[in-house]
Amino acid sequence: MKTQNFGYKKLYINGELVDSINKKRIKVICPATGKAIAEIAEAGKEDAEKALESAQKGFKYWSKLTLSERSSWMSKLRVAILDKEAELRSAIIHEMGKTYAGSYEDIEALVNSLDWYPNAMKNLREEQIPDYENTHTHKMIQQPAGVAIAYLAWNFPLLNVGFKLGPALASGCSIIIKPSDLSPLSTYMLGEILYDINFPAGVVNILTGPNSEVATTMTKSKIPAILTMIGSTATGKKIIADSTTSIKKLGMELGGNAPFIIFDDADFEKALDLAIGLKFGNTGQICVAANRIFVHKNIHDKFLNAYIKRASKLKLGFGVEETPDMGPLITRNDRDRMFDLIDDAISKGATIEYGGKIPKGLENGNWIQPTVISGMTTDMRLFTEETFGPIAPIMSFDSDDEVLEMANDTEYGLASYIFTNNHQRIQRFTEDLQFGEIQINGVKYSIYLPHGGIKNSGLGHDCSHLALNNYLIKKRVSIAL
């Protein structure tokens, strides 16, 4: 496997590409090969403080522009990103081990966000409130909230940026983006694009570094009005705790433990196709992945055999010119955690039906075979934890009551999937599944569709017009007649 070297990338603060004050660097490691592919400037506390001051100034400028002016800049950025699409996709493939097809999803989400949100902002309507005594007129107006901080997960580097950047810029907020130091390369390259097009200084700032220095400094600061993130529930709780130095708006998309429920009256082939794609796409490193697959006892054996056959044909590989179905896991620790989950399941009575090993010839990276496990029970870590990897545990169920109870038996509440043609059942599960998203007989995600969880899976929404709520404040204006 050949890797590309992307050189050294700087922080993007106040419209400039700069070295970190401490001159430290982070090596970016390709998970497919274990080799360094780039170095980036590692920010420290002083850089975080500098970014906060920059964003504060940027907000004063950006918030006073008209929506048309902001939209023009966002369009210019969108065109510049598309001009660099090949380089950005290569960076994503190298920093994440993504497939070439998978890298497109990141670019698509980013450019669609920059295109869609100005129109969404334009379509927000001023709310008029009736006055029952006829003494006043009342209306609600919306304004940008202030500086936003976006803490982002590593699994979709530029998609995650898009989910935050589009609504922040369209609403009139400035933003500081902190990508994960596991996959920061493409986001730092976005900083280079912003610099090249002379994007207004301070409106967007990009840096990453140790959470204890960078994230904690920014979260505890009184400058940000908004803290938004995509990541683990544990990280979300830490940010909430650290944020209480001032009252801030919070928007968080956190962990998931999605049930994927297949009844015996479902479209078998469609359910099979989506159960494969939603488990092994992005090597299972997706918050909405099919984490627990429940199959009705009448079709369990048929489904399990078909699933094993499909999983065994998945092609593993890496590179811009490769066309694999699945890549490696992000780190060696994440790969080794898969073995821990498998060992736990086996010790409690589960069976490895396929996979569970390091593929031959791929020992140098963070590779594991797509893995299918039968006999999952509720006491296994595969049932209780977010797997975030290519292990598909399949479990038989008997009744609607049984599977509904098992599906809801989790602290998480992000995505859920159900396949059935029984309309009464659909109505019941729509009401009783405790998840922010319920997808029935198909799967669809798009920039215009709300994406958000309940319970320990988050606050607020990414995507759709609802995401703008994270970045806007409302004022009541009452005028005496």
N, C-alpha and C positions, 0 to 999 in steps of 0.2 A: 504494500500500500504506500502510495506517495502522498506526501503532505506539502502544502504550500507555506512559505514563510511570509507573514504579513508585516514584519518589521515592528516598529515601536509606535504606539499611539498615545497621544497626550489627552489630558483633561480638557473639557470645553467649558470655560467659565467666563462670563461677561463678554461673550462674543469672540473670545480668543482661545487658541489652542496653547495650553501651558503645561509645563512640567509641574509635578507636585512640589510643594515647598520643601518636603523632606527628601526629595529626589529618589524615593523608593519606587520599585517596579514590581509588577506581578507578571509571572509567566503564565501564558494561556496554553493549556495542555489539550491536545486533541484526544478525545476519549477513545477513538478508534485505534490509535497507535501508541498512545502514551508519550508522544513527542511534543515538545514545545513548538508552537506555531506563531507566537507573537509575544511581545511584551507591552504592557500598558502602564501608564503612570498610576501609582497607588496613592490615593488621597489620604490625608490625615485630618486631624481636627481643624487645623488652620485653613486648609482648603475648603472644608465644609462651611466654616464661618464666612469665608470669602464668597462661596457660592450663595449663601443665604443673603448676604448684602447685595450681591449682584441681582438675585431674583427679586429682591425688594425694589430695587431701582427699575428693573425690567417691568415689573407689574405696574408701576406708576405710568410708564410710557404705554405699554400694551393695552391696558384697561381703558385708556382714553381714545384708542383708535376705533373707528367705526367697524362694524361687522364686515362691511365690504373690504375695508383695508386689511383686516386680519385674514379674511378669506383669500385675498390676493397673495399674501405672503405664504399661506398654507398651500395654495396651488403651486407657487414657485418651488416650494420644498418638495411637493409631491412629484413634480416633473424631474427635479434633480435626483430624487431617490430612484425613479425609474431609469434614469440615465446610468445609474451605478448598480442596477439590479444584479448583473452578473457577479460583480465583486462582492456585493452584500450576501448573495446566496452562497457563494464560495466560503465566505467567512462563517456563516451560520453552519454550513456543513462541517467545517473544520472544528469549530468551537463546541458544537453539540453532538457531532457524529450523526446528524440528520441525513436522511435520504435526500436526493436531489428534488424529488417530487415534494417531500415534506418541507423543504426550504421555501417553496413558493407561498405556502400558507402564511408565513411571517411577512413577506413582502406585500402580499395581497391585503392582509389586515391593516398594515401600516398605511398604505396609500389610500385604501377605502375609507379609513378613519379620517384622514386629512380632507378627503373629498366630501364625505357624508355629513360631518358635524356642522360645517357652516350652514348648510341647508336646514339641519335639525334646529339650529339656533334661530334661524330666520322664521321657522314655523311655530316657535313658542308664542303663545298668545297672551296678551295682557289680561289678567283676570279682573273683571268688574264685579263689585260686591253691592247688592241692593241695600238701600237705606230705607227701613220700614217706616220711619217718621218723616221722610222726605225733607230732611234738614241738611243733608250732606251728599256728596258723591264720594265713592270709595273705589280704589283700585289697588292691585298688587303689582309692584314693579320688581324686576330681577336685575341684579348686578353681579359682576365677578367678585368672588369671595376674597381673593388674595393670592399669596404664594402657595403653590402646591408642591408637596414632596411625593415622589412616586418610588416606592421600593418594589423591585421587580424580581420575579423568579427566573431561573435559568432555562426553563424547558422550552419556551417560545420567545427568544430574545427580542425580536422586533415586533411580533404580534402583541406582546405585553406592552411594549412601548406605545404602539398604536392605540391600544385600549385606553391609555391615559393621555397621550399627547393630543389626540384629536379633540376630545371634549374640553380639555384644559385651554388649548389655544382658541378654540371657537368661542368659549365663554368669556375670554378676556383675562384669564389667569396666566401668570408666569409659572414655570415648573422646573424643579430640580429632579433629574432622573438618576437614580442609583441602580444600575444593573447588578446582577449577581456577579461576583468575581470569578465564577466558574464559566460564564459565557458572556463576557463584557465586550468582546471584539467588535461585533457588528454595531453595537450601540455607540461605542467610541468612534467608529467610522461614520455614524450618523452625525456626530459632532463635527467631523471634518467636512461633511456636506453642508451643514449649517454655516460653518465658517466660510466655505467657498462661495456661498450665495449671499454673504453679508447679512444674514438674518439678524434682526434687531438685537442688540447686545442685552444680555441678562434675561431675556424672555425664556430661553431654554438653557439649562446648564446640565452637564453630564459628568459624573464622577463616581468612582467606587473605591472602597477601602475597608478596613476592619470596622465591623459594626460598632465596636466599643468606642471608636474614635469618630466615625463618620455618621452612622445612623443615629447613635445616641445623641450626638451634638445637635443634629438637625431636628430630631424628634422633641428634644427638651427645649429647643429654642422657642421664643415667643413670636418669632417672625412668621412661621408658616400658619396659614389659615386652614389648610387642608392636608391631611395625611392619607395617602391612598397606597394600597399595596396589592400584590399578588404573591402568595406564598403560603407557608404552613400556618396552622392554627397557633402553634406555640409562638412563632414570630409575631403573629397578629396580637396575641395577648401581651407580649413584651412591649410592642409599640404603643398599645393602648395605655399600659401602665406608665410608660415614660412620657406620654403626651400631656399629662395633667398639669404641667406648668402653666398652661393656658387652655382656654376652651377652643378646640379645633374640630372641624368637620372630619369625619372618618369614613372612608370607603375601602372595604376589604373583601377580596375574593380569596378564601382560605381553602383548607383541605376538603377532600371529598371521599366518599365510600359508596359509589353508585351501585344500586341494585339493577340488574339486567334480567327482567322476568319474562319467561317465555311459556305461554300456555299451550295446551295441545290443540287449540283451534287457530293458532297463529299461522301466518305465512312462514313456513319453515325455512325456506331458502333465504328470504330477506333477513330473518332473524339471525340465521347462521352467518351471513355475509357481514352484518353489522356487529355481531358479537366478536368476529375476528378483527375487523377494522378498529373497533373501539377498545380492544384490548392490546393489540400489538402495534398500532400506529404510534409513531414517536417512541417506540420501544416501551409502550405502556406508561410513559412519563407524562401523563395528562391528568388534570384534576377531574375531568369528567369521564375518565376511562371506565369501562365496564369492570368494576372491581370485584363484584360478587355475582356470578351467573347462576340464576335459579331456573331450573327446567322442570316442567310438570312430569310426574312419574311415568305417564303414558308415552312420552316421547324422549325420556331421559337417555336411554341407551342408544337410540338412533341418533340423537343430537350429539352425544359424547363421541361416538365413533366418527361421525362426519366432521366434528370439530378437530379431533386428533388428526384426521387425514388432511384437513386444510392447514393446520398449524405446522405439520411436518413438511409441507411444501413451501413454506415461507423462505425466501432467499435472504441471507444476511450479507451485508457488504457496506462499503464506504467509498465516497468519492464523487466528484462532479459528473463523471462519465458513467458511473455505475447506476444500475437500476434495481437496487435491492428493495425488499419489503420492510426491512428492519435493520437498525444500526445498533451501536453499543449503548450501554448505560453511561451516565455522565461522569461518574467517578468509580474508582475501584471499591471504595467503601459502599457505594450504592449497589454495585454488583454483588459484593459479599453479603450485603443485607438480604438479597434474594435467596441466597443459600440458607441463611438463618431462618427465613420464613418457610422455606421448603422443609428444613429439618424439623421445625416446630410442628408443621402439619403432619409429617410422616410419623413423628413420635406420638401423635394423637389419633392415628388411625387412617390418615389419608393415603392415597396411592398416586405415585407419579405415573401418569399415562403416557407422557411424552416429554422429552427435554430434560431440563434440570442440570445441564452440564455446560462446561466451557466448550465451544465448538473447536474442532481440530483446525489448526492453522491460524487461529485467532487468539492466541494466548497472550499477546502483548498489550492488547487494549482491555476494555472493560466489557467484554462480551459474555453473553449467556444465551443459550438456546431458548426459543419460545417454549414455554412450559405449560403443560396441561395437567391439572390435578383433580382427581375425583374424590368424593367422600368428605368434602368440607363439612365441618361442624362449627357451631357457634362459639366454641371455646378456643378456636385457632386464631393466631395472629392474622392470618389471611382474611379472616372474617371481620375482625375488629379494627385493623389498621388499614390505612391507605397504602396499597402495595407500591404504587408508582414504579412499576416494572412489568416485564412481560411474563407474568404468571397468571394463568387463568384458572381459578378454582370453580368447579362446577358442582352444584348441589341439587339434589332432587327434592321436590315438594309435592304435597298431596292435595292441599285445599287452599282456597283463597285466603282464609283466615290465617293459616300457617305462614304462607309466604309474605303476607302483609306485615305480620308481626316480625318476621325475620328481617325484612327489608328495612323496617323502621328502627331496628335494634342497632343503632349507631349514634355516636355523638355528632356525626356530620349530616348535612342536609343540602347538598349542592344539586347534583343531577340524578335523575332516575329514568329508567326505560321500561316500558311494558309492551308486550306483543300479545294481542288477543283481538278477536272480532266480536266479542260479547259486549254489547253496548251498556248493559247494566253494570257489568264488571268495570268497564272503563270509567263510568260515572263514579262508582265507589272508590276506585283507586285514585282517581283525580282528587277526590275530597280527602282521602285518608293517608296517602303517601306524604310523608313529612320531608319534602324536598322542595327547593326553590324552582326546580325545573322538572317537569314531567313530560317525557316525550313518548308518544304512543304510535306504534307501528311504523316508526321511521325516526330519522335523526336529522336535525338541521340546526346549524349555527351560522349567524351572520351579524354584521356590524349593526343592523337595525333591530335585532332581536335581543330583548333583555337577558342578561346573564348574571345571576346572583343566587346566593344560598341563604339558608336559614340555619338555626341552631349554631353549632361551632364552625359553620362554613362561611360566615362572613356577614358584612353589613353593606347595604346598598347594592348597586348594580354597575357592571361594566356593560358597554354596548347599549344601543338604543338611546332614545331621548332621556331615559331615566338616568343615564350616566351623568348628564348635565347637572343633575341635582347635587352632585358632589362638589361642584365648582361654582354654584350660584347661591347668593343670599336673596331673600325676599324682604321687601319693605312695603308696609301699608301706607298709602297716601290718601288722606281724607281731606276734602275741601268743603268748607261750609258754604251753603248756598246763600 
